[in-house]
Amino acid sequence: FFWYVTLMAVVAFLVSLMLHRKGKGMRL
């Protein structure tokens, strides 16, 4: 269970970084 929560956290973190890098070009 712990590895699943960690994986979700990492994925969310990476997505957040990608969205910030793209800036205003991509809004959801």
TIMI-2910 file (N, C-alpha, C, CB; in pm, 1 decimal, decimal comma, always signed):
<rs>
+----------+----------+----------+----------+----------+----------+----------+----------+----------+----------+----------+----------+------+
!      n_x !      n_y !      n_z !     ca_x !     ca_y !     ca_z !      c_x !      c_y !      c_z !     cb_x !     cb_y !     cb_z ! resn !
+----------+----------+----------+----------+----------+----------+----------+----------+----------+----------+----------+----------+------+
!    +84,6 !   -120,3 !     +0,0 !     +0,0 !     +0,0 !     +0,0 !    +87,6 !   +124,6 !     +0,0 !    -95,4 !     +1,0 !   +122,8 !  Phe !
!   +196,3 !   +119,5 !    +76,3 !   +283,6 !   +237,4 !    +87,0 !   +342,5 !   +275,4 !    -49,2 !   +397,1 !   +210,9 !   +187,7 !  Phe !
!   +385,1 !   +173,9 !   -124,4 !   +447,0 !   +204,0 !   -254,3 !   +345,9 !   +267,2 !   -349,4 !   +505,6 !    +76,1 !   -317,2 !  Trp !
!   +220,1 !   +228,7 !   -334,5 !   +116,6 !   +284,8 !   -422,6 !    +96,8 !   +432,8 !   -393,2 !    -17,2 !   +208,6 !   -405,8 !  Tyr !
!    +92,3 !   +467,3 !   -265,0 !    +74,3 !   +607,7 !   -224,9 !   +194,3 !   +689,9 !   -270,7 !    +55,7 !   +619,9 !    -70,5 !  Val !
!   +313,2 !   +633,2 !   -255,3 !   +434,8 !   +704,1 !   -297,6 !   +432,7 !   +726,9 !   -448,3 !   +561,8 !   +624,8 !   -257,1 !  Thr !
!   +391,3 !   +625,0 !   -523,1 !   +386,3 !   +636,5 !   -668,7 !   +290,4 !   +746,8 !   -710,0 !   +344,4 !   +503,1 !   -732,4 !  Leu !
!   +173,3 !   +750,0 !   -647,7 !    +73,6 !   +853,5 !   -680,0 !   +130,3 !   +991,8 !   -650,3 !    -57,6 !   +830,9 !   -599,8 !  Met !
!   +202,1 !  +1004,9 !   -538,8 !   +259,5 !  +1134,2 !   -500,2 !   +364,2 !  +1177,9 !   -602,2 !   +322,2 !  +1126,2 !   -358,9 !  Ala !
!   +447,2 !  +1084,9 !   -645,1 !   +551,8 !  +1116,9 !   -743,0 !   +489,5 !  +1158,4 !   -875,9 !   +645,9 !   +996,3 !   -763,7 !  Val !
!   +388,9 !  +1085,0 !   -919,9 !   +322,2 !  +1117,1 !  -1046,9 !   +259,6 !  +1255,8 !  -1039,5 !   +214,1 !  +1011,2 !  -1080,9 !  Val !
!   +191,0 !  +1284,8 !   -929,5 !   +126,9 !  +1415,3 !   -913,6 !   +232,4 !  +1525,5 !   -913,4 !    +43,4 !  +1420,1 !   -783,3 !  Ala !
!   +347,1 !  +1498,2 !   -849,8 !   +454,8 !  +1597,1 !   -844,0 !   +511,5 !  +1623,8 !   -983,6 !   +566,8 !  +1549,3 !   -749,3 !  Phe !
!   +534,4 !  +1518,9 !  -1059,7 !   +589,0 !  +1534,8 !  -1194,9 !   +491,1 !  +1610,1 !  -1284,1 !   +622,0 !  +1397,7 !  -1256,5 !  Leu !
!   +363,5 !  +1577,6 !  -1273,9 !   +261,8 !  +1646,1 !  -1354,7 !   +259,2 !  +1793,8 !  -1318,6 !   +121,6 !  +1582,6 !  -1333,6 !  Val !
!   +271,1 !  +1823,0 !  -1189,3 !   +269,4 !  +1962,2 !  -1144,6 !   +388,2 !  +2037,8 !  -1204,0 !   +272,1 !  +1970,1 !   -990,1 !  Ser !
!   +505,2 !  +1974,9 !  -1204,1 !   +623,9 !  +2039,7 !  -1260,1 !   +605,0 !  +2065,3 !  -1409,2 !   +749,4 !  +1953,3 !  -1236,0 !  Leu !
!   +551,8 !  +1968,2 !  -1480,9 !   +531,0 !  +1983,8 !  -1624,9 !   +434,8 !  +2098,1 !  -1653,6 !   +477,9 !  +1853,4 !  -1686,2 !  Met !
!   +327,5 !  +2107,0 !  -1575,8 !   +228,9 !  +2213,3 !  -1596,4 !   +292,9 !  +2349,0 !  -1568,8 !   +104,9 !  +2192,1 !  -1505,5 !  Leu !
!   +376,3 !  +2356,2 !  -1465,5 !   +440,7 !  +2483,5 !  -1431,8 !   +540,5 !  +2523,0 !  -1540,1 !   +511,4 !  +2474,2 !  -1294,8 !  His !
!   +610,8 !  +2424,7 !  -1595,5 !   +709,4 !  +2454,9 !  -1699,8 !   +640,3 !  +2503,9 !  -1826,0 !   +795,2 !  +2331,1 !  -1731,1 !  Arg !
!   +526,3 !  +2444,8 !  -1859,7 !   +453,7 !  +2487,6 !  -1980,1 !   +391,8 !  +2624,8 !  -1957,9 !   +344,1 !  +2384,8 !  -2017,9 !  Lys !
!   +367,8 !  +2658,0 !  -1830,8 !   +314,7 !  +2790,5 !  -1799,5 !   +169,9 !  +2807,9 !  -1840,0 !   +397,3 !  +2895,2 !  -1866,1 !  Gly !
!   +138,3 !  +2930,1 !  -1890,2 !     -0,4 !  +2962,5 !  -1924,1 !    -45,4 !  +2895,7 !  -2053,3 !    -17,2 !  +3112,5 !  -1935,9 !  Lys !
!    +47,0 !  +2829,4 !  -2122,9 !    +11,4 !  +2767,0 !  -2250,0 !    -89,2 !  +2654,3 !  -2232,3 !   +135,5 !  +2714,2 !  -2318,6 !  Gly !
!    -91,3 !  +2594,0 !  -2114,1 !   -183,9 !  +2482,5 !  -2093,5 !   -263,0 !  +2503,7 !  -1965,7 !   -108,1 !  +2348,3 !  -2088,0 !  Met !
!   -392,1 !  +2522,5 !  -1980,1 !   -477,3 !  +2540,1 !  -1861,0 !   -586,0 !  +2435,1 !  -1859,8 !   -540,0 !  +2681,7 !  -1857,2 !  Arg !
!   -608,1 !  +2372,1 !  -1744,7 !   -710,9 !  +2267,8 !  -1735,4 !   -832,8 !  +2321,3 !  -1662,9 !   -656,3 !  +2142,8 !  -1663,1 !  Leu !
+----------+----------+----------+----------+----------+----------+----------+----------+----------+----------+----------+----------+------+
</rs>
